[in-house]
Amino acid sequence: MDEPLIATIMRQRVVTTSPTELLEATRALMEHEGVHQLPVIENGALVGILSERDLHAHSGYLQRTKVDAAMTWNPLTVSPTHTARQAVHLLIEKSINALPVVDDNRLVGIVSRTDLLHLLERLLADGKP
């Protein structure tokens, strides 16, 4: 059985933020979009990722703290040609919830634990362990 590739699982519509945005505005964007992490883009390049966990660590200071003070710099990434298994391994090993998908140094998507659980659900429904 061929393993599913990230290209077939990832969400291609990715909401992003910038390092200079205030955390309060970014929190509102995450809430509005229903996402739990945002890739951080500067000059067209992925420089970090901001998660809800990062926001919680700065509670009380969201209105005066910029994204670059809370985000994870140089996040782990995968390419569209990585397999779902490789992504799952990284998420478990590093105890993270999402991986930006980068192709040719350009952000092309994001894959989360939830996306991978949806894949598992489909595989189980198809009778494929």
CORKA-V992603 format. One record per pair of residues at least 6 apart in sequence whose ideal C-beta (glycine too) atoms are under 8 Angstrom apart, sorted by the first residue. I is the first residue (numbers start at 1). GAP is how many residues later the second one is. D is the distance in Angstrom with one decimal. If there is no record, write none. Layout:
BEGIN
i=I gap=GAP d=D
i=I gap=GAP d=D
END
This chain:
BEGIN
i=1 gap=127 d=6.8
i=3 gap=80 d=4.2
i=3 gap=81 d=6.2
i=3 gap=82 d=5.7
i=4 gap=79 d=6.9
i=4 gap=80 d=4.6
i=4 gap=115 d=6.0
i=5 gap=75 d=6.6
i=5 gap=76 d=6.0
i=5 gap=77 d=7.1
i=5 gap=78 d=6.1
i=5 gap=79 d=7.4
i=6 gap=72 d=5.4
i=6 gap=73 d=7.0
i=6 gap=74 d=5.3
i=6 gap=75 d=7.2
i=6 gap=76 d=4.8
i=6 gap=77 d=7.2
i=6 gap=78 d=6.8
i=6 gap=81 d=5.9
i=6 gap=95 d=5.7
i=6 gap=103 d=7.5
i=6 gap=105 d=5.6
i=7 gap=73 d=3.7
i=7 gap=74 d=6.9
i=7 gap=94 d=7.9
i=7 gap=102 d=7.9
i=9 gap=75 d=5.9
i=9 gap=78 d=7.8
i=9 gap=102 d=5.7
i=9 gap=106 d=5.3
i=9 gap=107 d=6.9
i=9 gap=109 d=7.9
i=9 gap=110 d=5.5
i=10 gap=70 d=6.9
i=10 gap=91 d=4.8
i=10 gap=98 d=7.6
i=10 gap=99 d=3.4
i=10 gap=100 d=6.3
i=10 gap=101 d=4.5
i=10 gap=105 d=6.9
i=11 gap=98 d=5.8
i=11 gap=99 d=5.5
i=11 gap=100 d=7.3
i=11 gap=101 d=7.8
i=11 gap=104 d=6.6
i=12 gap=96 d=6.8
i=12 gap=97 d=4.9
i=14 gap=25 d=6.1
i=14 gap=86 d=7.8
i=14 gap=93 d=6.3
i=14 gap=95 d=6.1
i=14 gap=96 d=5.0
i=15 gap=14 d=6.6
i=15 gap=15 d=7.9
i=15 gap=18 d=4.7
i=15 gap=20 d=5.9
i=15 gap=23 d=6.0
i=16 gap=22 d=5.9
i=16 gap=23 d=4.9
i=16 gap=24 d=6.8
i=16 gap=25 d=4.7
i=16 gap=91 d=7.2
i=17 gap=9 d=4.9
i=17 gap=12 d=6.6
i=17 gap=21 d=4.7
i=17 gap=22 d=7.8
i=17 gap=23 d=5.6
i=17 gap=24 d=7.5
i=17 gap=33 d=6.4
i=17 gap=50 d=5.6
i=18 gap=22 d=6.6
i=18 gap=23 d=6.3
i=18 gap=24 d=6.2
i=18 gap=49 d=6.7
i=19 gap=21 d=5.6
i=19 gap=23 d=5.4
i=19 gap=28 d=6.3
i=19 gap=29 d=6.9
i=19 gap=47 d=6.7
i=19 gap=48 d=5.2
i=19 gap=49 d=3.7
i=19 gap=52 d=7.0
i=20 gap=46 d=5.6
i=20 gap=47 d=7.1
i=20 gap=48 d=7.0
i=21 gap=45 d=6.7
i=21 gap=46 d=5.0
i=22 gap=40 d=7.1
i=22 gap=41 d=6.5
i=22 gap=42 d=7.2
i=22 gap=43 d=6.9
i=22 gap=44 d=6.1
i=22 gap=45 d=7.6
i=23 gap=32 d=6.1
i=23 gap=35 d=5.8
i=23 gap=38 d=7.4
i=23 gap=39 d=4.1
i=23 gap=40 d=7.8
i=23 gap=42 d=4.8
i=23 gap=43 d=7.1
i=23 gap=44 d=6.3
i=23 gap=47 d=6.0
i=24 gap=38 d=4.1
i=24 gap=39 d=4.7
i=26 gap=12 d=6.5
i=26 gap=24 d=6.3
i=26 gap=29 d=7.6
i=26 gap=41 d=5.7
i=27 gap=28 d=5.4
i=27 gap=35 d=5.9
i=29 gap=9 d=7.1
i=30 gap=6 d=6.9
i=30 gap=7 d=7.9
i=30 gap=8 d=6.1
i=30 gap=22 d=6.9
i=30 gap=25 d=7.7
i=36 gap=15 d=6.4
i=36 gap=16 d=5.0
i=36 gap=61 d=6.4
i=36 gap=62 d=7.3
i=36 gap=76 d=7.4
i=37 gap=12 d=5.7
i=37 gap=13 d=6.5
i=37 gap=14 d=4.3
i=37 gap=15 d=7.1
i=37 gap=60 d=6.3
i=37 gap=61 d=4.6
i=37 gap=73 d=7.6
i=37 gap=75 d=7.3
i=38 gap=11 d=7.0
i=38 gap=12 d=5.0
i=39 gap=7 d=5.6
i=39 gap=9 d=7.6
i=39 gap=10 d=5.5
i=39 gap=36 d=7.7
i=39 gap=61 d=4.7
i=39 gap=68 d=5.7
i=39 gap=71 d=6.5
i=40 gap=6 d=7.2
i=40 gap=7 d=5.4
i=40 gap=8 d=3.9
i=40 gap=9 d=6.2
i=40 gap=10 d=5.8
i=40 gap=27 d=5.8
i=40 gap=28 d=7.6
i=40 gap=31 d=5.2
i=41 gap=6 d=6.9
i=41 gap=66 d=6.7
i=44 gap=62 d=7.7
i=45 gap=60 d=6.8
i=46 gap=29 d=7.3
i=46 gap=31 d=7.0
i=46 gap=54 d=5.6
i=46 gap=56 d=6.1
i=46 gap=61 d=5.0
i=47 gap=26 d=6.6
i=47 gap=27 d=7.3
i=48 gap=19 d=7.6
i=48 gap=20 d=7.3
i=48 gap=23 d=3.9
i=48 gap=24 d=5.7
i=48 gap=25 d=4.9
i=48 gap=26 d=7.0
i=48 gap=27 d=6.1
i=49 gap=22 d=6.3
i=49 gap=23 d=5.3
i=49 gap=26 d=4.1
i=49 gap=49 d=7.1
i=49 gap=51 d=6.3
i=50 gap=17 d=5.6
i=50 gap=20 d=6.2
i=50 gap=21 d=4.4
i=50 gap=22 d=7.6
i=51 gap=21 d=7.5
i=51 gap=45 d=8.0
i=51 gap=46 d=6.6
i=51 gap=47 d=7.5
i=54 gap=16 d=4.4
i=54 gap=17 d=6.1
i=54 gap=18 d=7.1
i=55 gap=7 d=6.8
i=55 gap=15 d=6.8
i=57 gap=13 d=6.6
i=58 gap=7 d=5.1
i=58 gap=11 d=7.3
i=58 gap=12 d=5.1
i=75 gap=24 d=7.6
i=75 gap=25 d=6.0
i=76 gap=14 d=5.8
i=76 gap=18 d=6.2
i=76 gap=20 d=6.9
i=76 gap=23 d=6.0
i=77 gap=22 d=6.1
i=77 gap=23 d=4.9
i=77 gap=24 d=6.8
i=77 gap=25 d=4.5
i=78 gap=8 d=6.7
i=78 gap=9 d=5.4
i=78 gap=12 d=7.0
i=78 gap=21 d=4.9
i=78 gap=22 d=7.9
i=78 gap=23 d=5.7
i=78 gap=24 d=7.6
i=78 gap=33 d=6.8
i=79 gap=22 d=6.8
i=79 gap=23 d=6.4
i=79 gap=24 d=5.8
i=80 gap=21 d=5.9
i=80 gap=23 d=5.5
i=80 gap=28 d=6.4
i=80 gap=29 d=7.1
i=84 gap=32 d=6.1
i=84 gap=35 d=5.8
i=87 gap=12 d=5.8
i=87 gap=24 d=5.5
i=87 gap=29 d=6.5
i=88 gap=28 d=5.7
i=90 gap=6 d=7.4
i=90 gap=9 d=6.2
i=91 gap=6 d=6.9
i=91 gap=7 d=7.8
i=91 gap=8 d=6.9
i=91 gap=22 d=5.8
i=91 gap=25 d=7.3
i=97 gap=15 d=5.9
i=97 gap=16 d=5.2
i=98 gap=12 d=5.7
i=98 gap=13 d=6.8
i=98 gap=14 d=4.1
i=98 gap=15 d=7.2
i=99 gap=11 d=7.1
i=99 gap=12 d=5.4
i=99 gap=13 d=7.8
i=100 gap=7 d=5.7
i=100 gap=9 d=7.7
i=100 gap=10 d=5.5
i=101 gap=6 d=7.2
i=101 gap=7 d=5.4
i=101 gap=8 d=3.8
i=101 gap=9 d=6.1
i=101 gap=10 d=6.0
i=102 gap=6 d=6.7
i=123 gap=6 d=7.5
END
